[in-house]
Amino acid sequence: MERIGECHKAEYGCEPAAAASVPGRFHLLGEHTWFAGGNTLSMAIDFRLFISISPREDAGYRIYSVKTGERKKISPSNLKYRKEDRWVNSLKAVISSFMEAGKDVPGLNITILSDIPPDSGFGNPNAMKVGLALVLRRFLYSGRRGKMQDKTLISIIERANTCFLNTHSHRADIFCALYARKGYCIKTDYRGNSFELSSFPAKGYSVVLVDSKVPRIFAREELDLRIKECIRAYEIVRASKDVPADFSSMDEATLNEIPGIPESVRRRAAFILNEAARVDDAVRLLKKKDYAEFSKAVIRSHEGLRDYFEISCPEIDWIVKRVQEFIVPEKPALVCSRLTGRGFGGCAYAVMKSDDFPAFVSKLEDYERIFGFKPSFYTVTPSSAAVIL
């Protein structure tokens, strides 16, 4: 509270009325299966975003980003998506969603202080949305009966995503921010609208996020195309009389027997089916402490992203391959790597023995010479959920 409070007071001349701390995150498995009801395995990280608010006498909104020095002014009549507003759209989305839910949001001073690496796919926009929703709930309902329940809060954030930002609900992101626990990863169950925590080993292991620095100019458009292809296959499959009554029990072999699906689309859909099953297998393996088999599941997932879903790139594949060089078959351990996020560049995560971490960093020195990009890397640990400060 001290850091964000000092920054808020220096900017606006008053103490915050409410403040929150929200973790960044990355996805270990399953982040592309949401539309088919597949599950996602995620991890909150110990890079955090801090947000604070205080009331204003007028009805406007003043936003200050400490790290970038940016200042924005928004009027209630201008709560519309504007591409040029970039990250501020995440905040406008939440305010607008609260209003559409019948909540009166007065004028506010808002301060953002983020330690989450920007533009790396580690959940900065999600942390802003969840953080603002939490401080608004605290501010609007402080000392009142009928406090807004989490279910309503989540629906407001999801509405901000789907209606204002025109993207999907990002439920796994929201659940990770709200319910993560230190030392654990979290599985989001889209069908059951629930979550499950699984202990993740920390002693003797390092979790590393590697930003490839490959520009992702068309990443969103290309990923949207992949998803549309999968939805197309999903619709064809659902219309087939050969589909099992329990769609979640369908496998790749059944998919291959259904006519009318273009081969490229079939590959995308096969990845979704396999990945959805892989998430549940991975959670089971973590509970059994079968880290070698968990590692194999992660590696198979990356191979699927590369060969079936086709959203990887040579730079990411190179990083993943370097991690696999630390696998010692006769000494099973948790050693794995995979693309995480939208793909077409972006980031990979790696899990390895801590003793191997310096050697891995040395290997990354070759990356810039080969590809011309200087990667950034961050060691992280499974972190706790968002908290009101």
The 8 nearest C-alpha neighbors of each residue, nearest first, counted from 0:
[[1, 3, 388, 4, 2, 18, 19, 49],
 [0, 2, 4, 3, 5, 6, 388, 7],
 [3, 1, 5, 4, 0, 6, 112, 7],
 [2, 4, 6, 5, 0, 1, 7, 49],
 [3, 5, 1, 7, 2, 6, 0, 8],
 [6, 4, 8, 2, 7, 3, 1, 9],
 [5, 7, 3, 9, 4, 8, 10, 2],
 [6, 8, 4, 10, 5, 9, 110, 3],
 [7, 9, 12, 13, 5, 11, 14, 10],
 [8, 10, 6, 7, 12, 11, 5, 13],
 [11, 9, 7, 8, 12, 6, 63, 13],
 [10, 12, 8, 13, 9, 7, 108, 14],
 [11, 13, 8, 9, 10, 14, 7, 6],
 [14, 12, 8, 11, 15, 7, 53, 9],
 [13, 15, 8, 4, 16, 7, 12, 53],
 [16, 14, 53, 52, 17, 51, 4, 13],
 [15, 17, 53, 52, 14, 138, 18, 54],
 [18, 16, 15, 134, 52, 51, 138, 137],
 [19, 17, 51, 388, 50, 134, 387, 52],
 [20, 18, 387, 388, 50, 386, 49, 130],
 [19, 21, 49, 386, 385, 48, 47, 387],
 [22, 20, 385, 48, 47, 126, 130, 176],
 [23, 21, 47, 43, 44, 46, 176, 385],
 [22, 24, 122, 44, 121, 47, 46, 43],
 [25, 23, 43, 121, 44, 122, 42, 22],
 [24, 26, 121, 42, 41, 27, 43, 339],
 [27, 25, 41, 28, 339, 40, 42, 30],
 [26, 28, 41, 40, 25, 339, 42, 29],
 [29, 27, 40, 26, 39, 30, 278, 41],
 [28, 30, 39, 31, 32, 274, 38, 40],
 [29, 31, 39, 32, 28, 26, 33, 340],
 [32, 30, 29, 33, 271, 34, 226, 39],
 [33, 31, 37, 29, 271, 34, 35, 30],
 [32, 34, 36, 37, 35, 31, 30, 38],
 [35, 33, 36, 32, 37, 230, 31, 226],
 [36, 34, 33, 37, 32, 233, 271, 230],
 [37, 35, 33, 189, 190, 34, 32, 38],
 [36, 38, 32, 275, 33, 35, 189, 39],
 [37, 39, 188, 187, 189, 29, 275, 278],
 [40, 38, 29, 187, 30, 186, 28, 41],
 [39, 41, 186, 28, 27, 185, 26, 29],
 [42, 40, 26, 185, 27, 184, 25, 39],
 [41, 43, 184, 24, 25, 381, 185, 26],
 [42, 44, 24, 382, 381, 23, 22, 179],
 [45, 43, 382, 381, 24, 23, 46, 380],
 [44, 46, 382, 380, 47, 379, 22, 381],
 [47, 45, 115, 114, 44, 23, 22, 48],
 [48, 46, 22, 114, 21, 23, 115, 45],
 [47, 49, 113, 21, 20, 114, 112, 22],
 [50, 48, 20, 112, 19, 113, 111, 3],
 [49, 51, 111, 19, 18, 110, 130, 112],
 [50, 52, 18, 110, 17, 109, 15, 19],
 [53, 51, 109, 108, 15, 17, 16, 107],
 [52, 54, 16, 15, 108, 107, 55, 109],
 [55, 53, 107, 106, 108, 56, 52, 105],
 [54, 56, 106, 107, 57, 108, 53, 58],
 [57, 55, 58, 54, 106, 107, 59, 105],
 [56, 58, 55, 59, 106, 105, 107, 60],
 [59, 57, 106, 105, 56, 75, 60, 55],
 [60, 58, 106, 74, 57, 73, 75, 107],
 [59, 61, 107, 73, 106, 72, 108, 74],
 [62, 60, 72, 108, 71, 109, 107, 73],
 [61, 63, 109, 71, 70, 110, 108, 72],
 [62, 64, 70, 110, 69, 111, 65, 109],
 [65, 63, 111, 69, 68, 67, 66, 110],
 [64, 66, 68, 112, 67, 111, 63, 110],
 [67, 65, 64, 68, 112, 113, 111, 69],
 [68, 66, 69, 64, 65, 63, 70, 112],
 [67, 69, 65, 64, 66, 70, 63, 111],
 [70, 68, 64, 67, 63, 71, 65, 62],
 [71, 69, 63, 62, 64, 68, 72, 61],
 [70, 72, 62, 61, 73, 63, 69, 87],
 [73, 71, 61, 60, 62, 74, 70, 59],
 [74, 72, 60, 59, 77, 61, 71, 75],
 [73, 75, 59, 77, 76, 60, 72, 78],
 [76, 74, 77, 78, 59, 73, 58, 60],
 [75, 77, 74, 78, 79, 73, 59, 58],
 [78, 76, 74, 75, 79, 73, 80, 91],
 [79, 77, 75, 91, 76, 95, 80, 74],
 [80, 78, 77, 81, 91, 163, 88, 92],
 [79, 81, 88, 82, 163, 78, 164, 91],
 [80, 82, 83, 84, 79, 88, 85, 78],
 [83, 81, 84, 85, 80, 88, 86, 87],
 [82, 84, 85, 81, 80, 86, 88, 87],
 [83, 85, 82, 87, 81, 88, 86, 80],
 [84, 86, 83, 87, 82, 88, 81, 89],
 [87, 85, 88, 89, 84, 124, 90, 127],
 [86, 88, 89, 90, 84, 85, 91, 71],
 [87, 89, 91, 86, 90, 85, 92, 80],
 [90, 88, 92, 87, 91, 86, 128, 124],
 [89, 91, 92, 87, 93, 88, 128, 94],
 [90, 92, 88, 94, 93, 89, 78, 95],
 [91, 93, 159, 89, 95, 90, 163, 94],
 [94, 92, 96, 90, 95, 159, 91, 128],
 [93, 95, 91, 97, 96, 92, 98, 90],
 [94, 96, 98, 92, 93, 97, 91, 99],
 [95, 97, 93, 99, 98, 159, 94, 155],
 [98, 96, 100, 94, 102, 95, 99, 93],
 [97, 99, 102, 95, 101, 100, 96, 103],
 [98, 100, 96, 101, 97, 95, 102, 94],
 [99, 101, 97, 98, 102, 96, 155, 95],
 [102, 100, 98, 99, 103, 97, 96, 104],
 [101, 103, 98, 97, 100, 104, 99, 139],
 [102, 104, 98, 105, 101, 97, 139, 100],
 [103, 105, 102, 98, 106, 94, 97, 139],
 [106, 104, 58, 107, 103, 54, 55, 59],
 [105, 107, 58, 59, 55, 60, 57, 54],
 [108, 106, 54, 60, 55, 53, 109, 105],
 [107, 109, 61, 53, 52, 60, 62, 54],
 [110, 108, 52, 62, 51, 61, 107, 63],
 [109, 111, 63, 51, 50, 7, 62, 64],
 [112, 110, 50, 64, 49, 65, 63, 113],
 [113, 111, 49, 65, 48, 64, 66, 50],
 [112, 114, 48, 115, 49, 47, 111, 66],
 [113, 115, 47, 46, 48, 116, 112, 49],
 [116, 114, 46, 113, 47, 23, 117, 123],
 [115, 117, 119, 114, 118, 121, 123, 46],
 [118, 116, 119, 115, 123, 120, 121, 114],
 [117, 119, 120, 116, 121, 123, 345, 122],
 [120, 118, 117, 121, 116, 210, 345, 346],
 [119, 121, 122, 118, 340, 345, 346, 123],
 [122, 120, 24, 25, 23, 119, 123, 115],
 [121, 123, 23, 125, 24, 124, 120, 126],
 [122, 124, 126, 125, 121, 115, 23, 127],
 [125, 123, 127, 126, 122, 89, 128, 86],
 [124, 126, 128, 122, 127, 123, 129, 172],
 [125, 127, 123, 129, 124, 128, 21, 130],
 [128, 126, 130, 124, 125, 129, 131, 123],
 [129, 127, 125, 131, 130, 126, 89, 90],
 [128, 130, 132, 126, 131, 127, 125, 133],
 [131, 129, 127, 133, 132, 128, 126, 19],
 [130, 132, 134, 128, 133, 129, 135, 127],
 [133, 131, 129, 135, 130, 134, 128, 136],
 [132, 134, 136, 130, 131, 135, 129, 137],
 [135, 133, 137, 131, 136, 17, 132, 18],
 [134, 136, 138, 132, 137, 133, 139, 131],
 [137, 135, 133, 139, 134, 138, 140, 132],
 [136, 138, 134, 141, 135, 140, 139, 133],
 [139, 137, 135, 141, 136, 140, 134, 17],
 [138, 140, 136, 137, 135, 141, 104, 134],
 [141, 139, 143, 137, 138, 136, 146, 142],
 [142, 140, 137, 138, 143, 139, 136, 146],
 [141, 143, 140, 144, 146, 137, 139, 138],
 [144, 142, 140, 141, 145, 146, 139, 137],
 [143, 145, 146, 142, 140, 141, 147, 139],
 [144, 146, 147, 143, 140, 148, 142, 141],
 [147, 145, 144, 140, 148, 143, 136, 141],
 [146, 148, 145, 151, 149, 152, 136, 140],
 [149, 147, 150, 151, 146, 152, 145, 153],
 [148, 150, 152, 151, 153, 147, 154, 177],
 [151, 149, 153, 148, 152, 154, 147, 155],
 [150, 152, 154, 149, 153, 148, 155, 147],
 [151, 153, 149, 155, 154, 150, 148, 156],
 [154, 152, 156, 150, 155, 151, 149, 157],
 [153, 155, 157, 151, 156, 152, 158, 150],
 [156, 154, 158, 152, 153, 157, 96, 159],
 [157, 155, 159, 153, 158, 154, 93, 152],
 [158, 156, 168, 154, 160, 159, 155, 153],
 [157, 159, 155, 161, 160, 156, 162, 154],
 [158, 160, 92, 156, 163, 157, 96, 93],
 [161, 159, 164, 157, 158, 166, 168, 163],
 [160, 162, 165, 166, 158, 167, 168, 159],
 [163, 161, 165, 158, 159, 160, 164, 166],
 [164, 162, 159, 92, 165, 160, 161, 80],
 [163, 165, 160, 166, 161, 162, 159, 92],
 [166, 164, 161, 162, 163, 160, 167, 159],
 [165, 167, 161, 160, 164, 168, 162, 169],
 [168, 166, 161, 169, 160, 165, 157, 170],
 [167, 169, 157, 170, 160, 161, 166, 158],
 [170, 168, 172, 171, 167, 173, 157, 160],
 [169, 171, 173, 168, 172, 174, 157, 187],
 [170, 172, 174, 187, 173, 169, 175, 39],
 [173, 171, 175, 169, 170, 174, 176, 125],
 [172, 174, 170, 176, 175, 171, 177, 169],
 [175, 173, 177, 171, 176, 178, 172, 170],
 [174, 176, 179, 172, 173, 178, 177, 171],
 [175, 177, 173, 384, 174, 385, 178, 22],
 [178, 176, 174, 384, 385, 175, 173, 179],
 [177, 179, 384, 175, 174, 176, 180, 385],
 [180, 178, 384, 175, 383, 43, 176, 177],
 [181, 179, 383, 183, 384, 382, 182, 178],
 [180, 182, 382, 383, 381, 183, 179, 384],
 [181, 183, 381, 199, 198, 180, 382, 201],
 [184, 182, 198, 199, 197, 180, 181, 381],
 [183, 185, 42, 197, 41, 196, 199, 198],
 [186, 184, 196, 41, 195, 40, 197, 42],
 [185, 187, 40, 195, 194, 39, 196, 41],
 [186, 188, 194, 39, 171, 38, 193, 189],
 [187, 189, 38, 193, 191, 192, 190, 194],
 [190, 188, 192, 36, 191, 38, 187, 37],
 [191, 189, 36, 192, 188, 37, 193, 38],
 [190, 192, 193, 188, 189, 194, 187, 36],
 [193, 191, 189, 188, 190, 194, 187, 170],
 [194, 192, 188, 191, 187, 189, 195, 190],
 [193, 195, 187, 186, 188, 185, 196, 192],
 [194, 196, 186, 185, 197, 187, 193, 188],
 [197, 195, 185, 184, 183, 186, 198, 194],
 [198, 196, 183, 184, 185, 199, 282, 195],
 [197, 199, 183, 182, 184, 200, 196, 285],
 [198, 200, 183, 182, 184, 197, 201, 285],
 [201, 199, 202, 198, 204, 182, 183, 203],
 [200, 202, 204, 203, 199, 182, 205, 380],
 [203, 201, 204, 200, 205, 353, 352, 199],
 [202, 204, 353, 352, 201, 205, 354, 200],
 [205, 203, 352, 353, 201, 351, 202, 206],
 [206, 204, 353, 351, 350, 352, 207, 378],
 [205, 207, 350, 379, 378, 349, 380, 204],
 [206, 208, 378, 349, 377, 348, 379, 205],
 [209, 207, 348, 377, 376, 347, 378, 349],
 [208, 210, 376, 347, 346, 375, 348, 211],
 [211, 209, 346, 375, 212, 374, 345, 376],
 [210, 212, 374, 213, 345, 346, 209, 344],
 [213, 211, 210, 374, 372, 214, 345, 373],
 [212, 214, 344, 211, 345, 215, 372, 314],
 [215, 213, 216, 212, 344, 345, 343, 217],
 [216, 214, 218, 217, 344, 343, 213, 345],
 [215, 217, 218, 214, 219, 220, 343, 213],
 [216, 218, 220, 215, 219, 221, 343, 222],
 [217, 219, 215, 221, 220, 343, 216, 222],
 [218, 220, 222, 221, 217, 223, 341, 216],
 [221, 219, 223, 217, 222, 218, 224, 216],
 [222, 220, 224, 218, 223, 219, 217, 225],
 [221, 223, 225, 219, 224, 220, 218, 226],
 [224, 222, 226, 220, 221, 225, 219, 227],
 [223, 225, 221, 227, 222, 226, 228, 220],
 [226, 224, 222, 228, 223, 227, 229, 221],
 [225, 227, 229, 223, 228, 224, 230, 222],
 [228, 226, 230, 224, 229, 225, 231, 223],
 [229, 227, 231, 225, 226, 230, 264, 224],
 [228, 230, 232, 226, 268, 231, 227, 267],
 [231, 229, 233, 227, 232, 228, 226, 234],
 [230, 232, 228, 234, 229, 233, 227, 235],
 [231, 233, 229, 235, 230, 234, 236, 228],
 [232, 234, 230, 236, 231, 235, 229, 237],
 [233, 235, 237, 231, 232, 236, 230, 238],
 [236, 234, 232, 238, 233, 237, 231, 239],
 [235, 237, 233, 239, 238, 234, 232, 242],
 [238, 236, 234, 239, 235, 233, 242, 240],
 [237, 239, 235, 236, 234, 240, 242, 233],
 [238, 240, 236, 241, 237, 242, 235, 257],
 [239, 241, 242, 238, 237, 243, 236, 257],
 [242, 240, 239, 243, 257, 253, 236, 256],
 [241, 243, 240, 239, 244, 237, 236, 246],
 [244, 242, 245, 246, 241, 249, 248, 240],
 [243, 245, 246, 242, 248, 247, 249, 241],
 [246, 244, 243, 247, 248, 249, 242, 237],
 [245, 247, 248, 249, 243, 244, 242, 237],
 [246, 248, 245, 249, 272, 250, 37, 36],
 [249, 247, 246, 245, 250, 243, 244, 276],
 [248, 250, 246, 247, 243, 253, 251, 242],
 [251, 249, 252, 253, 272, 254, 248, 273],
 [250, 252, 254, 253, 269, 255, 272, 249],
 [253, 251, 255, 254, 250, 256, 249, 269],
 [254, 252, 256, 255, 251, 250, 249, 257],
 [253, 255, 251, 252, 256, 257, 250, 269],
 [254, 256, 252, 253, 257, 251, 265, 258],
 [257, 255, 253, 254, 258, 252, 241, 251],
 [256, 258, 254, 255, 259, 253, 236, 239],
 [259, 257, 260, 256, 255, 239, 261, 254],
 [258, 260, 261, 257, 235, 232, 236, 262],
 [259, 261, 258, 265, 262, 232, 264, 235],
 [262, 260, 264, 263, 265, 259, 232, 258],
 [261, 263, 265, 264, 266, 260, 267, 259],
 [264, 262, 266, 265, 261, 267, 307, 260],
 [263, 265, 267, 261, 266, 262, 228, 268],
 [266, 264, 262, 268, 263, 267, 260, 269],
 [267, 265, 307, 269, 263, 264, 268, 270],
 [268, 266, 308, 264, 270, 269, 265, 307],
 [267, 269, 271, 265, 229, 270, 266, 264],
 [270, 268, 266, 272, 271, 267, 251, 265],
 [269, 271, 273, 267, 268, 272, 274, 303],
 [272, 270, 268, 274, 269, 273, 32, 275],
 [273, 271, 269, 275, 270, 274, 268, 250],
 [274, 272, 270, 276, 275, 271, 277, 269],
 [273, 275, 277, 271, 276, 272, 270, 29],
 [274, 276, 37, 272, 277, 273, 278, 271],
 [277, 275, 273, 274, 278, 279, 280, 272],
 [276, 278, 274, 280, 275, 279, 281, 273],
 [279, 277, 281, 280, 276, 275, 28, 29],
 [278, 280, 282, 281, 277, 276, 283, 275],
 [281, 279, 277, 283, 278, 282, 284, 276],
 [280, 282, 284, 278, 283, 279, 293, 277],
 [283, 281, 285, 279, 284, 280, 286, 278],
 [282, 284, 280, 286, 281, 285, 279, 287],
 [285, 283, 287, 281, 289, 286, 282, 293],
 [286, 284, 288, 282, 287, 283, 289, 281],
 [285, 287, 283, 284, 288, 282, 197, 198],
 [286, 288, 284, 289, 285, 283, 290, 282],
 [289, 287, 285, 286, 290, 284, 200, 293],
 [290, 288, 284, 287, 291, 292, 285, 293],
 [289, 291, 333, 293, 292, 288, 332, 294],
 [290, 292, 332, 294, 331, 293, 333, 289],
 [293, 291, 295, 294, 290, 289, 296, 284],
 [292, 294, 290, 296, 295, 291, 281, 284],
 [295, 293, 335, 291, 297, 292, 296, 334],
 [294, 296, 292, 298, 293, 297, 299, 291],
 [297, 295, 293, 299, 294, 298, 300, 292],
 [296, 298, 300, 294, 295, 299, 335, 293],
 [297, 299, 295, 301, 300, 296, 335, 294],
 [300, 298, 302, 296, 301, 297, 295, 303],
 [299, 301, 297, 303, 298, 302, 296, 304],
 [300, 302, 304, 337, 298, 303, 299, 305],
 [301, 303, 299, 305, 300, 304, 306, 298],
 [304, 302, 307, 300, 306, 301, 305, 270],
 [305, 303, 308, 301, 302, 309, 307, 310],
 [304, 306, 309, 311, 302, 303, 310, 307],
 [305, 307, 303, 309, 302, 304, 308, 266],
 [308, 306, 266, 303, 309, 267, 304, 270],
 [307, 309, 304, 267, 310, 306, 303, 305],
 [310, 308, 305, 306, 307, 304, 311, 303],
 [309, 311, 342, 343, 308, 304, 305, 312],
 [310, 312, 305, 343, 342, 309, 304, 315],
 [311, 313, 315, 314, 343, 316, 344, 310],
 [314, 312, 316, 315, 317, 311, 344, 318],
 [313, 315, 317, 316, 312, 318, 211, 370],
 [314, 316, 318, 317, 312, 313, 319, 347],
 [317, 315, 313, 319, 314, 318, 320, 312],
 [316, 318, 320, 314, 315, 319, 313, 321],
 [319, 317, 315, 321, 320, 316, 314, 322],
 [318, 320, 316, 336, 322, 317, 321, 337],
 [319, 321, 323, 317, 322, 318, 316, 324],
 [322, 320, 318, 324, 323, 319, 317, 362],
 [323, 321, 324, 319, 320, 325, 336, 335],
 [322, 324, 320, 325, 326, 321, 335, 319],
 [323, 325, 322, 321, 326, 320, 327, 319],
 [326, 324, 323, 322, 327, 334, 355, 321],
 [325, 327, 323, 324, 334, 328, 332, 322],
 [326, 328, 330, 329, 325, 331, 332, 324],
 [329, 327, 330, 331, 326, 332, 291, 325],
 [328, 330, 327, 331, 326, 332, 291, 325],
 [329, 331, 327, 328, 332, 326, 291, 333],
 [332, 330, 291, 328, 329, 327, 333, 290],
 [331, 333, 291, 290, 334, 330, 326, 327],
 [332, 334, 290, 291, 294, 351, 335, 350],
 [335, 333, 351, 350, 294, 332, 326, 323],
 [336, 334, 294, 350, 349, 298, 297, 323],
 [335, 337, 349, 319, 348, 322, 350, 298],
 [338, 336, 301, 347, 348, 319, 339, 298],
 [337, 339, 347, 346, 301, 348, 315, 342],
 [340, 338, 347, 346, 26, 337, 348, 27],
 [339, 341, 342, 120, 338, 26, 30, 346],
 [342, 340, 222, 218, 343, 339, 219, 345],
 [341, 343, 310, 344, 311, 340, 345, 218],
 [344, 342, 310, 311, 218, 312, 215, 345],
 [345, 343, 213, 342, 215, 312, 211, 214],
 [344, 346, 211, 342, 210, 213, 212, 119],
 [347, 345, 210, 209, 211, 339, 338, 344],
 [346, 348, 338, 209, 339, 337, 208, 315],
 [347, 349, 208, 336, 207, 337, 209, 338],
 [348, 350, 336, 207, 335, 206, 208, 351],
 [351, 349, 206, 334, 335, 205, 336, 207],
 [352, 350, 334, 205, 204, 333, 353, 349],
 [351, 353, 204, 354, 355, 203, 205, 356],
 [352, 354, 204, 205, 356, 355, 203, 351],
 [353, 355, 352, 356, 357, 203, 204, 351],
 [356, 354, 353, 352, 358, 357, 359, 351],
 [355, 357, 359, 353, 358, 354, 360, 352],
 [358, 356, 360, 359, 355, 361, 354, 353],
 [359, 357, 361, 360, 356, 355, 362, 354],
 [358, 360, 356, 362, 361, 357, 355, 363],
 [361, 359, 363, 357, 362, 358, 356, 364],
 [360, 362, 358, 359, 363, 364, 357, 365],
 [361, 363, 359, 364, 360, 365, 358, 321],
 [364, 362, 366, 360, 365, 361, 359, 367],
 [363, 365, 362, 361, 366, 367, 360, 368],
 [366, 364, 368, 363, 367, 362, 369, 361],
 [365, 367, 363, 369, 364, 368, 370, 373],
 [368, 366, 371, 372, 373, 370, 369, 365],
 [367, 369, 365, 366, 371, 370, 364, 372],
 [370, 368, 366, 367, 371, 365, 372, 314],
 [371, 369, 367, 372, 368, 366, 314, 373],
 [370, 372, 367, 368, 369, 373, 366, 213],
 [373, 371, 367, 370, 212, 374, 213, 211],
 [372, 374, 367, 371, 375, 212, 366, 211],
 [375, 373, 211, 210, 212, 372, 376, 209],
 [374, 376, 210, 209, 373, 377, 211, 212],
 [377, 375, 209, 208, 210, 374, 207, 378],
 [376, 378, 208, 207, 379, 209, 375, 206],
 [377, 379, 207, 206, 208, 205, 376, 380],
 [380, 378, 206, 44, 45, 207, 377, 381],
 [379, 381, 44, 382, 45, 206, 378, 182],
 [382, 380, 182, 44, 181, 43, 183, 42],
 [381, 383, 181, 44, 43, 45, 380, 180],
 [384, 382, 180, 181, 179, 43, 385, 381],
 [385, 383, 179, 177, 178, 176, 180, 22],
 [384, 386, 21, 20, 177, 176, 22, 383],
 [387, 385, 20, 19, 388, 384, 21, 177],
 [386, 388, 19, 18, 20, 385, 134, 133],
 [387, 19, 18, 0, 386, 20, 17, 51]]
